Amino acid sequence: MRDGNVVVIGGGYAGVRLAKRLDSTASVTLVDRKEVFFHRIASLRAGVRPEWTVTPFIPYDRLLRNGRVVVGKAVRIDTAAREVALGTGERLPYDVLVIATGADYPEPARFTGGTTEEAAKSFADHQRKIATAEHVLVVGGGPSGVELSAEIRLARPDARVTLAHAGAELLNGTGSARAGHKARAWLESHGVEVRLDSFMSPGNDFGTYRDARGTVLAADLSFWATGTTPNTLWLRLAGHGAWLNGTGHVKVDRMLRVEGWPDVFAVGDVNDVGELKVTPAALSQAETAAHNISAYLRSSGRHGKKSRFYRTVHRTPLIVPFGPADGVTVLPVPGGETAVLGTRTTTVAKAKTLMTPFMRRQLGYTAA
């Protein structure tokens, strides 16, 4: 006997982990507008190298043994009737609702369109443009900007590549100056022009860009790796703007419930938990939310369990590949310090495979 109906809106890292955890005890329905799981960690390389084009796409068909996956777009939440309405007209009843719609990333780290074919075509378009560009500009010196710059440089050793960053150091969000120095040294040794303290905006003419000092830079291709936007506009349009804070994130309590709603949870990039929006944090949130949802559904039974507070992940390993065989890993150690590890650790942990075998196993497929 199942504990109740759990509807999970969003099939990203947090949504997949949570749905899988509850599949054996609840009637789970996972809703996503995409027909496949999008392994975003592999998307930057897929946007540069043709042999990686289809790697980010992993089917959902082996994820759930008992539940189901519905391809569709949630357009309304009727909290009184406890139903989610899809754009197709289908209505999904719930005892617990989970919002896991993630965040929107700049291209090429984006699933463009609604099908695998459309997204693959978008990757192929980026690959062709990179293959013929004389000068590629990457704006943003965080992990994504550094990783993308390295991928482009390795794929196009003959092209001019510029990385412009508004901060004084690369990877400044990691809290490790050494990691930023290591990234800059690698990029510059491979011929990437690194511009620090350089806030860029589009220029007056097509293909030109201007920094805060008024310096104009011409480039025939640009990528903006300057942050993400939570996918919550649909909630505002559906009349649930009160659930959101000023940045558009869903406001949650310490048990990851939407504030004031014990039967609605929000996990991953979409919520306002104050931590780095990285995959390990999303997976950790999914584990806590799954436990608390089970506790909620069983609260009146003999085998009830207590809810638990989510412990914010303030210090998590951060791995930034420089292509498939190099990179930097920032590893928290006791005492509040960080260790910065290099090529060997980074290659084994992420750079070579971009965690693709791990995610394939999560969705029920072999690692290959």
N, C-alpha and C positions, 0 to 999 in steps of 0.2 A: 504493500500500500504506500502510495506517495504522500508526502507531507502537505503538498499544495502546489499551486501553479506559480512558477517563477518565470517572468518575462524579462529577458535581458536585451536591451536595445543597444546594439553596438558590438561587433565581432572583432575588436582589436585585441591587444595583448591581455588587458584586464578582463574584458568580456569573455574571451575564450577560456581563460583560466577559471573564472568563476563558474561558468556554465558547466565545465567539465567536472569541477568539484561537487556540484549539486546534482549531477545527472543520475546518480544512484539512489538519491533519497527524495527528490522532488520531480515534478513534471516540468521540465525546462523547455522553454521556447527561446531560441536565440534569433534575433532579428537584425539583419544587416542589409544595407543597400547594395553591397557587393556580392557576387556569386562565389567568391573565394576569399580566404584569409589573405591579407596583404602584409607580408613580412617587411615592414618599413625599414628595418635595419639594413636590408640588402638593397634598398632602392637607389641609393646614391651611386653604387657601382653599376646597377642595372641601367641607370641613365647615361652611363659613359661607355660601358663595354657590351657589345652585342651578345656575347656568349652568356651574359647574365640576365638577358631580357626577361625570361620567364621564371627565373629563380624566386622572385618575391611572392609568386602566386601559389598558394597551397589550398586545395579544395577542403571544404568543410564536411564532406560527406562521411568521414570517419571519426569526427570529433565526439559525437554523442551516440551512446548505445541505446538509450531509452527516449531521450528528448528529440526535438527536431529543430532544424534551421530553416527560417523563412526569409527569402529574399524580398525585401520591400523597404519602404520608408515610413517611419512613424510620423504621423502628422498631428495627432491629438492624444491627450491623456485625459480620460474621464475618471477623476479620482473618486467621484461619488459611486459610479457603477463599477469601479475598478476594472477598466478596460482600456486597451491601447488600440487606437484606430490607425490602420495603415492606409497609404495612398491608394491601394488597390480596393479599398472598401472593407477588407477583412478586419474583424474586431477580435482582439485577443484578451480574454479575461485573465486577471492576475490576482494572486494573494499577496505577492511581493513583486515590485517592479524595480529593475536595476537600470540606471542610466550609465552607459559606458561608451558614449559616442566619440570620445577622444578629442583630438585637436586637428586642425587643418595645418599642414606643413607646406612650405614653398616647394615648387618644382625644383628638381625632379623627384623629390621625396613625397610624391602625391599619387594617389590612385585616380587617374583622370578618366572620366566617363563612368559607365556603369557595368561594363563587361571586361573580361580579361583581355579580349582582343583590342578594345579601345585603349586600355591602359598600356598594353604592349606596344601599340602604335605610337603612343606618346613617348615611351622610352626610346623607340627607334628614331623618332624625330629628333630627340635630344642628342642621340648618338651621332646622327648625320651632321647636325649643326656643329657639334664639338669636333668632329673629324675634319671639317673644312674651315673652322674659324682660325683667323690669324691672331686674334687677341680675345681672351676670355677673362671677364671680370667676375670675381666672386666677392660678394659683399657680406661681411659677418665673420668674425674670427672666433666663434664658439666651436664646439665639437663638430657640428655639421659643416660649417664653412671650411675648417681645416681639412676634414676628411674629403670633402668634394674637391678642394684645390689639389690635394695629393693625387686623387684618382684621375683628374683631368691632366695633371702634369705627366703621370706615368703613361697615360694613353696617348698624349700628344707632346712628346719631348721637343718637337720642333716649333710649337706654338708659344706665343707670349701669354703668360698666365699672371694675373694680378689678384692678390687678396687684400681687400680694404677692410679695416676694422676700426670701429669708432673708439675702442678702448686703448689703453696704454700698453696692454700685453695681450697676446693671444690666450685663449682658454682662461680668461680671468675669472670666469664663473666657477672654476674648479677650486679656487682658493690656493692654488699651487703655482707660484711664479716659475718654479723649475719646469713644470709641465709646459707652460707657455714658451719658455726659452727653448725647450727641446723641439717643440713643434716649429717654431720660427727657424731654428737652425737647420732642421731637415728641409723645410720648404725652400729656404734661400740657397742651401747647398744644391738643390735640384733646379735652380733657376727661376723659382717663383718670386715675383716682386711682392714684398709684404709692406703694406702701408698702414701704420698705426696712427691712432688719433685722427682718423680720416673718416668722418661721417659723410656718406655718399648719398646723393639724390639724383634722379634723372635730370639731364641737362635740357637746354632749350631745343636742341636738335636731336633727331633720331640717331641713336648710337653713341650719344655723348653723356657723360656723367660729371657731376660737379661736387667737390667736397666743400666743407664748411668755410674753407679759406678762399673759395672761388676758383680753385684750380680745376680746369676742365680736362677730363680723361676720355679718350675715344676707345670704344671696344665694340666689336661686332657681335658679341654674345655676352649676356650677363645672367648671373644667378644670385638670388637674394636669400641668404641663410640667416635671417635676422629675427627669428622667433616664430611662434605659433599662435593660433587663435582657437579657443575652445569651440567645439561644434555644438553650440547651444542656441543658435538663432531660431531653430525650429521650436525650442521650448518657449521662447519669447513670443513667437507668432502663435503658438498654441495657447497663450494666455497664462503662462507660468513664469513670467518675468520676475515675480517676487522670489522665485527660487534662486535667482542669480545675483552675484555681487557686481561691483562696478566694472570688473574686467571680463564679465560674461561667464565666469566659472560658477558651478553649482555650489551653493553653500551647504556644507555638511557638518554634522556633529562628530564627536569623538568615536562614534561607532560606525561612521560613514553613512549615516542616514541623512536624507535631505531634511534640513532643519524644520521641525514641526510635523514631519510625516514618518511615522514609525514603520510604514510598509513600503517606503520608497528609498532606495539607496543610490549612491553615485560613486563610481570608482574610476581611477586612472586619471588621464590628463584633463578630463572634463571637470573635476571638482577643485575646490579651493584649499585643499590641504597644502600647507606651507612646506614643500620639499621639492627637490629637483624632479622635473617631469621626465623620468627615465624609466626604461622597461622594468628593471628590478623593483622599483617603487610601485609600479602598476601591478605587478604580480603579487607583491606583498599585500597591497590593498585588497586584491581579489581574494586572497586567503582569509583575511580578517572578515571581509564582508560575507563570504560564504559561511563562515562559522556563525556570524550573527544572524544571518537569514535562517539558518537551521534552528538556532535558538528561538527566534521569533515564531517560526512555524510550529515548533514543538512546545511552546510556552505553557500550553494547557495539559500536556500529557505527562505520563509518569516518567518518561525518559528525557525530560527537558534539560537543557544546559544553559549556563549563564553566558550572556553576551560579554564581549571584551572590547576594551578601547583599542583603537589603532595606534600603534607606536610609530610616530613619524620617522621616516628614513632620512635623517639629516646628513649622514655620512655613508655613501655607497660607492663601491668601485666604479670608476668611470674609465672606459676604454675608448681611445681615439685611434683608429687605424690610419696609417699613411700608406694606403694601398694594401695588397695582400700579404706583404712580408715585412712590415715595419709598423711602428706606432708607439704610443705612449699610454701607460696605464697609471692612473692615480688611485692609490690604495690607502684607505684610512687605516691607521694603526692606533693602538691604545695611547691615551694621553693627549688626544686631539691633534696629533701630527699626521702627516701624510707621507707615504712612500711613493716614489715615482719610479716605475719599472719600464723597461724598454722593449727591445725587439722580440726577444724570445717569448716572454710572457704574453705580450700583446698579440703576437701572431697565433699562438696556440689558443688563447682565450677567445679571440674574435676576428682578427684581421684576415686570416686565411679563408674562413668559411662564413663569416658574418653571422654566426649562430644559426645558420640555416638547418643543419642536422637536428639541433635541439628543438627548433620550432616545428619541424616536420614530425618529430616524435610526439610533440604535444598534440598534434592534430591527427595522430593515429597512423602516420606513414613511416616508412623506413627512413633512415637518415640520408640515404643517397638520393 
